[in-house]
Amino acid sequence: MTTFTINERDRFPAQKVEISGRWLFGPGPSNADPRVLAAMSLPPLGHLDPDFLTLMNETQTLLRYAWQTENQMTIPVSGTGSAAMEATLANTVEPGDVVLVAVKGYFGNRLVDMAGRYGADVRKITKPWGEVFNLEELTTAVQTHKPAILAIVQAETSTGVRQPLEGLGELCREHNCLLLVDTVTSLGAVPLFLDQWGIDLAYSCSQKGLGCPPGIAPFTMSPRAVEKMQNRRTIIPNWYLDMSLLSHYWGSDANGTQSARTYHHTAPINMNYALREALYILAAEGIENSWQRHQENAELLWEGLETLGLSCHVEKAFRLPTLTTVKVPDSIDAKAIATKLRIEYNLEIGLGLGELAGKVWRIGLMGYNSHPEKVLLLLGVLQKVLKP
């Protein structure tokens, strides 16, 4: 009889980190609302339990409110925001489709990468990191490239830019293309009217404006996008994110025809609890009140930064209320300050990405963290670490 030896070397790690919590004022995740954390700790149900299926319906309704849409195909994807980002492309892009991406930061480039992996003929137009596209520029690009999909980021987390979207839906309908919008850092916190603005595909995340931990990601498709998916010549090349399959687990086909629930995967039950609670909190506050709260607290931050002698990277008219990029003074080491904040004050801010690495700090005020007392806490700590 063969004898096997137990490997005891990795039975316990050399160190066990004690999680005590931290103020998260970076680009995400943000601190979660205590009500959301409590919801996460509830006992799990089965993923086909009737009570859980009812909860799924609640979540869909609440997501439609948050996005201001009537799209039937509106669900939370079991994964982070990047999974929902990929789902928009996996379901609608076929090999050879022209996908035009308006790139003005790190996450526009991620859309380029993902679209290429699904065989798209990717075209891109670019702006310097910190600027926005105007409607005339986008109109010219659509007329030139004649895309099947125009993809653009509303809230560019790498730059702190809020991209105006008005007029793009009409442009895309005039040229028979779908409008795909990244709302990862805007959902719940920045004015967003999916149906009125003619947005066909959108995705977001749970850990920013919704005040929920990461791990579940809102996703939506308009009837125009569903039609393109259903008329594909090729099979959707991603089984896990295939909305023609997932729609049956969520209780109907993509057109809204009700059906018996069909097992697709084991949903992250407790993350669904958390998202539902976060969306109920948003609904109780009212979406317009949340938008106003985020704007007012961002302006309080901007005024405080100016008092400290710091300036913002983005023109005020196009700044995100959720994510502010702050120029790092020439005499200061951006990483050293961020490290000091974390070690001495248990507080996180983000560093610059890509073209802005070392040039800016990224300060997030999202969801549960967007309140005046927290802005003042952050400003007070910054004043201490930046004083000569």
Secondary structure, 3 states (H helix, E strand, C coil): CCCCCCCCCCCCCCCCCCCCCCEECCCCCCCCCHHHHHHHCCCCCCCCCHHHHHHHHHHHHHHHHHHCCCCCEEEEECCCHHHHHHHHHHHHCCCCCEEEEEECCHHHHHHHHHHHHCCCEEEEEECCCCCCCCHHHHHHHHHHHCCCEEEEECEECCCCEECCCCCHHHHHHHCCCEEEEECCCCCCCCCCCCCCCCCCEEECCCCCCCCCCCCCEEEEECHHHHHHHHCCCCCCCCCCCCHHHHHHHCCECCCCCECCCCCCCCCCHHHHHHHHHHHHHHHHHCHHHHHHHHHHHHHHHHHHHHHCCCCECCCHHHECCCEEEEECCCCCCHHHHHHHHHHHHCEECEECCHHHCCCEEEEECCHHHCCHHHHHHHHHHHHHHHCC
